Amino acid sequence: MTTQIKQEPPLGKVIVITSGKGGVGKTTSAAAISAGLAKLGHKTVVIDFDVGLRNLDMIMGCERRVVFDFINVIQGDARLKQALIKDKRVETLFILPTSQTRDKDALTQDGVEAVLNELKEEFDYIICDSPAGIERGAQLAMYFADEAIVVTNPEVSSVRDSDRVLGLLNSKTRRAETGDAEPVKARVLLTRHDQSRIDRGEMMTVEDVLEILAVPLLGIVPESQAVLRASNVGTPVTLADPCAAVSAYEDAVARITGKEVEMRVTTDRSPGLFGKLFGRTA
């Protein structure tokens, strides 16, 4: 895929994709958002911070091309350009995989800062795919962030854990510690949204989630088999065939770049008889 490459100086914006609970679609979202930004011509790199449990490289379809990784660069065993993997589909998209054999203690604050500073000189967006939870890897992934996307499902446990992550973003980042910069700009990305389950009282409504988390909404991604199919074949969903989830992620990407896009709930489901009679699609 050929993109129109921008000629302006790199933005150097660091965005952490994080969540309190595992299995909410955080890495899938990191891959989709990175590819979506790159498709728009923004030079983008996505970094896997989940040391020892990496899977970003699989979702991005480059697992067989990993030679050096994030930890090798931090420890001086390889140069950054040796570890970066250029995507074969979008020329402005790069992946920095992490180690599968080391643990999170291999990450150091000074090492992470040095890598991010070098990336800022070349890239518009640096997407940090954080491990779930609040342990060392997650805290280092968010520490240098300018913005944060908190991925959550409309379920009580997921929302509760996301609230804990928002607390850390307000207190444990460099922006919070120095106090001489704007706080980390946090937004919530609601994934696996299923209106039928909400109607049956099995999931929280969007309004309930936002009332608890009290941060702006970046987007609403519907429950979709297309997301799972894309991940299984190593394709970020924003590079897959058009579907409701692709539209939802593209809307979210547009909002990240500053565009005003009306919030909508997309779905791939065909309307039932009631919906057809009354012209409803969701």
N, C-alpha and C positions, 0 to 999 in steps of 0.2 A: 504494500500500500504506500503510495507516494503522498506525502503531506507537504503543505506549503510552509516552509521553515521561516520563522520570524527572523528579522535582522537586528532587533533591538538587543541591548545588553540583557543578560539573564536576570530573571526576577530573583532567583535564589530563595524561594519561599519553602520553608520546611513545614510539612503537614503530617501529623501523626494520625494513623487510623487505629483506633483502640477500642477496647470493650472490657467490661468487667467479667463477663461470662464467656466461656468458650462455646464454639459451635453456632455462633450467631451470624456467621457470614463475613467476618472481619477481613480475612485474607482474600476471599472472593471479591469483596468490595475494594480492597486495596488494588488488586489486579485490574478490576473494571475501571476504577477511577483513573489509574495511571494510564491505561490504554486510551481512555476517553480524552484525557488532557493531551496526550501525544497526537491523537488523531486531529486535534484542532491546531497542530503545529507547534505546541509548546514542548520544548525539550524536557523530557521527564525521566527521572530514575526512581525506581521503587526498591527499597532496602528491606530485606528480611531480618528482623531483630529476634526471631524466635530460635535462638541458638539451641541446637540439639534436637529440635522438633520441626525442622524446616519443611515447608510444603509449598511456599510461594513459587519456587522454581518449577514444580510440577504443574501448578495452575497456569503458569506463564508458558509452559511447554518447552522449557529449556533445561530440564534436569540432566540431560546427557552432555550438556556443554559446560558444566561446572568444572573448572580446574582449580582456580583460587577463589577464596571467599572473603567475606567481611572481616572475619577474625584474622585471616592471613594478613590483610592490609593493616589492621590495628596493631598487630604484633611485628610488623615490618618484614614479614616473609614474602610479600608481594607488593608491587605498586598497584595503586587504585585502578589504573587502566588495564592492568592484567586481570583483574577480578570482574570488571564490568562486562556484562553480556549484552550485546546489541540485539534487539528483537529483529527477527527476520521479516515481520509483517509491516511494522511501522518504524520508519527510519529514525524517528525522534524519541523512541522508547528504549530504555536500558534497564537492566536488572542487576542488582548487587545481592547475590545469594549469601546465605550464612552457612556456618559449619553444622554438619550433621553429627559430628563426633565429639565436639567440645561442649562444655556447659556454660551457663550464663555468666559465670565468674570471669570468663575470658573477655567479656566486654568491660572496658574501662571508660570513665567519663572523659578523660583527656583524649583517648583514642577515638571515641565517637565524635567528639568536637572537631578533631583534626580532619576526619573523613568528611564530615558535613561541610566544613569550611572550604575544602577543596572542591566538593561538588557544587557549592554555591557559585563558584567562579564560572561554571559551565552550564548549569541547568536552571530552567525556569522553576520547575517544581521537583522537590525531593520528598517522596512519599515514604514514610516510615511505617512499615507493617509491624505493629507491636504484638508481642504475645499477649494472650488474655490474662487478666488478673492485675495484681498490683505489686508483683515481685520485681527484682532488680532489672530484668530485661525490659519490662513494661515501663518502669520509671525512667530508664535511660532513653527509651524510644520517645518519650514525651518531653524529656528535660529541655531540649533545645528547640522545641516546636514553636512556630509562629501561630499555627492554627491546629485545631484538633477536630476530628470527626469521630464521634462516639457512636459505634454501631450497636444497636439493640433490637431485640425482638419485642413485640408487644405482650410480653409475659412478665408477671410480677417479679420473679427472681432475676431476670435479665435487667429489668429497669432498676431494681434495687442496687445491683452491682454496678450499673452504669453511673448511678448517683455517687457511689463511692469513688469511681474514676474521676468524675467531675470535681470532687473535693481535692483530689491529688493535683489535678490541672491548675487549681486555684492556689495551691500552696507549695508544690514540690517541683516546680519548673524554674528555669533560670529567670524567666520574666517575672515570676512571682517573688523570687528571692532578691533580685536586684531592685525591684520597685521603680526603676527609671524607664520602663517601657510599658506599652499597653499590655493588659493581660492576654493570655492565650485565647484566641477567638475560637470558642467551642460551639459546635453544632451537632445535632443528633441525626443519624441516618437510620430510619426505621426499616428493618428488613423482615422478610417472610410475612408480610401483611396479608391477612386473609379475612375479607369482609364477612364471609359466611360464618367463620368461627367467632368473629366479633359479635355478629348478630345472635349467635347461640350463647354468648356470655363466656366463651372459652378463652378469649383474648381481650386485652385492654384496648380501649379506643385510642385513637391518635391524641385526642384532647386529654385523656387521662395521663398518657405518657408525658406529654409536654407540661402538664400541670405539676407533675412530680419533679421532672428534670429541670424545668425552668430555663431552657436554652433554646435558641431558634432551631427550627426544623430544616434540615438540608434536603431531605427527600424521603419518599415512601416507595420501597421496592416490594412488589408483590411476591407472594409465594409462587415459584415457577419452576417447572421441570427443566426449562431451558437453561437455567443457571447451573443446575447439576450436570446436565449434558455437556455444557461448555467446559466446565471445570474438569470433567472426566477425560476430555480430549486435549487438555492443555491450551485452552483458548479463553482469554479474558472475555467476559460476556459482552462487553461493548464492541468486540470484534466479531461476534457471532451474528447469525441471521436476525433480522428485526423481530422483536417481540415486546411484550409489555415491560419486562425487566430491563431490556436494553433501553427503551424509552425513558424509564425511571432513572437509570444511571446517567443517561445523557443529560437529562434535566438537572440532575445533581451536579454534574461536571460543569454545566453552563453557570450554575449558581456559584460554584467555586471561583470561576473566572470573573465574577462580578456582574453577570447578566441577571436581569430580573425575569424569572420564569414562573409563571403561575403554578402553584402547587396543585397536583392532580393525583388521583388514585387510578393507576392503570391496571388492566387485567386482560388475560388471554382467554378467559372463559366466554363461551357463547352465552348470550342471554337466555334465560329460561322463558317459559310461556308468559309469565307475568311481565318479565322484562320486555319481551317482544311487544306485548300488548300496549305497554306504556312507554316504549322507547328507551328503556333503561339498559345500560351496558355494564353497570357495576352496582 
